Amino acid sequence: MYGIKIWSSEKDNDWYLLKDMNDGVIHVWDKKEEVEQAQKNLNCKRSAITKIMSSVIIDSALNKRKEEENLKYFLK
């Protein structure tokens, strides 16, 4: 799984992972091509694609994805 690092200043250690501003869940992508497309749409000075290794981050993102899919199913 992939994520996007965003730097908020010129310092190398001043970065965060792109996340949803409403619930704080970090955005993750399954395919590198998808994360590359998302990165192109960002309006920031510095960003980088990174592999997400944390099971906590992955679990949170997958749970959110599942909840959204269930919501779409029930709203049909």
C-alpha positions as CSV (number, residue, x, y, z in Angstrom):
1,M,0.0,0.0,0.0
2,Y,1.2,3.5,-0.8
3,G,0.7,6.9,0.8
4,I,1.9,10.5,0.2
5,K,4.4,12.4,2.4
6,I,3.8,16.2,2.4
7,W,6.5,18.5,3.7
8,S,5.2,21.6,5.4
9,S,8.6,23.4,5.4
10,E,12.1,23.0,3.8
11,K,13.3,20.8,6.7
12,D,13.7,17.2,5.8
13,N,12.1,15.9,9.0
14,D,9.0,18.3,8.8
15,W,6.6,16.0,6.9
16,Y,3.3,14.3,7.5
17,L,1.2,11.7,5.7
18,L,-1.7,13.0,3.6
19,K,-4.9,12.3,5.5
20,D,-8.6,13.1,5.5
21,M,-9.2,16.4,7.3
22,N,-12.6,15.3,8.7
23,D,-11.6,12.0,10.4
24,G,-7.8,12.0,10.4
25,V,-7.6,8.7,8.5
26,I,-4.5,8.5,6.3
27,H,-5.1,8.1,2.6
28,V,-3.7,4.9,1.2
29,W,-3.7,3.5,-2.3
30,D,-3.3,-0.1,-3.5
31,K,-1.7,0.7,-6.8
32,K,1.3,2.9,-7.5
33,E,-0.3,4.3,-10.6
34,E,-3.2,5.6,-8.5
35,V,-1.1,7.3,-5.9
36,E,1.0,8.9,-8.7
37,Q,-2.1,10.4,-10.2
38,A,-3.2,11.7,-6.8
39,Q,0.2,13.2,-6.2
40,K,0.0,15.1,-9.5
41,N,-3.2,16.7,-8.4
42,L,-1.7,18.1,-5.2
43,N,-0.9,21.7,-4.8
44,C,2.2,21.6,-2.6
45,K,5.9,22.5,-2.8
46,R,7.2,19.0,-1.9
47,S,5.7,15.6,-1.8
48,A,6.8,12.0,-2.2
49,I,5.2,8.6,-2.6
50,T,6.0,6.2,0.3
51,K,5.2,2.6,1.1
52,I,2.9,2.3,4.1
53,M,4.2,-0.4,6.5
54,S,2.2,0.4,9.6
55,S,-0.6,-2.2,10.2
56,V,-2.5,0.4,12.3
57,I,-2.6,2.9,9.3
58,I,-3.5,0.2,6.8
59,D,-6.3,-1.2,9.1
60,S,-7.8,2.2,9.6
61,A,-7.8,3.0,5.9
62,L,-9.3,-0.4,5.0
63,N,-12.0,0.0,7.7
64,K,-12.9,3.4,6.3
65,R,-13.0,2.0,2.8
66,K,-15.3,-0.8,3.9
67,E,-17.6,1.6,5.7
68,E,-17.8,3.8,2.6
69,E,-18.6,0.8,0.4
70,N,-21.4,-0.3,2.8
71,L,-22.8,3.2,2.9
72,K,-22.9,3.3,-0.9
73,Y,-24.7,-0.1,-1.0
74,F,-27.4,1.1,1.5
75,L,-27.9,4.4,-0.3
76,K,-28.7,2.8,-3.6
